[in-house]
Amino acid sequence: MIYAYIRVSTDKQTTENQRFEILKFATHRNLHIEKWVEETISSRKDLKERSFGNLLNKLKEDDVLIVSEISRMGRNLMQIMGILNQCMEKRVKVFAIKEGYELGDNINSKVLAFAFGLSAEIERTLISQRIKEALARKKSEGVKLGRPLGSRKKNPILAKHEGFIKEQIASGVKQIEIARKLKVHRHTIKDWIKQYS
């Protein structure tokens, strides 16, 4: 079966450009699209919440999946790599039109999948390394890392209501009620009372 997948992030975007590109590609390749899957959803949403997740589960050997561009499938390189790997394991052919990728059960696809995986690994390593270097530099400059000690005591919401909180406690009002009145979490009140008792 031949599937075409179209995704836009918001309803302000149109699917027409993607549809046009896919139809043009299919016509050029003499492919007849049997099922269109179209959705308006952020790629940040979990695959289980997306129609695309259901489509991936349905795909089987010799199916074809066409997308206008590879980024329509996932939110980041790692997720896309996982999707492509799943398709390759099922022996599903994937066409990503803009990038000119044709992924299937062939050596070129495996090399490309390896390259994607390697670049994702390098990206993760570089990000981690940059964070460590920045923290080390800050530490060497004498900057104290993490939340300052006693910073919770300086909670501006509670500081301006100190008198009110003390009155409520003296009147026997429950902490959860004080939290509701001040529109803060009950643990915020609980911590504040611990520090000031």
ABEGO torsion letter per residue (X at the ends): XBBBBBBBABAABBAAAAAAAAAAAAAAAGBBBABBBBBBBBAABBAAABAAAAAAAABBBGBBBBBABAAAABABAAAAAAAAAAAAAAGBBBBBAAAGBBBBBBAAAAAAAAAAAAAAAAAAAAAAAAAAAAAAAAAAAGBBBEBBBGAAAABAAAAAAAAAAAAAAAAGBBAAAAAAAAGBBAAAAAAAAAAAX
